[in-house]
């Protein structure tokens, strides 16, 4: 069948809205009619090249080019067709995307670490995670890859059963879409990976679509102080609405205030969620943490970056720890429904995260708004 999709053909280019062809699902696959797609910063990293290996280096490593690629990994939709062997969803089910697939059988899934599922290894290259072949084709007949094997910037895509999670049909699909990436990643960064405890002082550096949910997570975990750092006043104001107790425009500005507020003990947890995490930002990020403090690196850094500014003496002598995280170290099949249940009960704010809705044809406008700092989270609503 044919459908419309936003495709990225090259680094630095705009998203191209065009017609693609989608083949029927094979064993272990489903067709999803995406209703809502979140405009997450990770797709912007494809545009800037931060999330890609240069073609020359990729060729030397034997890795096929990532582009062209149908964007979108944050999404919610309805199952339109079910392939052989699929058991967890059926025709008409409402589903959340899971940009980290969960097979349920590998070493990581079977030990409660679905965010590290082995099936996620090929989500940025090659064909389907089921058999390596392609289901999506450009008008030229050439195959198109899917961002995180989801491709929610297309009205319809073929995805592995492992990449979708059934949700209650009465939940707003806009909220379901947000939980599939940004909300879960930010919330889990604060609650699970940082292990925020009641009474903690938490600093969140960068309060975009992920950081704002680290703020929510820290609040719900009982943090005494939630300090949001962002250069954009609009985002700082939103952070105060969603749980921050203090805000600052930079880590430099936050440093003396954190020192004073904690009587010199500094933060218990520091969560790094800027738009792009460059290595030099880690110097102040680690300094904001006190003795025994935890620094969680959530934001994506350029893929080829290999250096970060960290005082190793202080890291050892102050017994600090630096942790990475993907999907907030949550388990998609358990935690996406859990977060939606918290939304249903009024504890987790989701509607308030959406700044503006766009049609698929307006996707480049949505990303420009993100760059300009006027969107907390934009969403594409498919017609």
Secondary structure, DSSP 8 states (H G I E B T S, - for coil): -EEEEEEE-STT---EEEEEEE----TTEEEEEEEEEE--HHHHHHHHTTTS--HHHHHHHT-----SEE---SEEEEEEEE-TT--S--TT-EEEE-SS---SSSTTGGGT-GGG-GGGGGTTSSS-TTTS---EE-TTS-B-EEGGGT-TTBSEEEEEGGGEEE--TTS-HHHHHHHTTHHHHHHHIIIIIS---TT-EEEEE--STTHHHHHHHHHHTT-SEEEEE-S-HHHHHHHHHTT-SEEESSHHHHHHHHHHHTTT--EEEEEE--SS--TTHHHHHHHTEEEEEEEEE-S---TT-------HHHHHHTT-EEEE-SGGG--HHHHHHHHHHHHHTTSS--GGG--EEE-GGGHHHHHHHHHHT--S-EEEE--
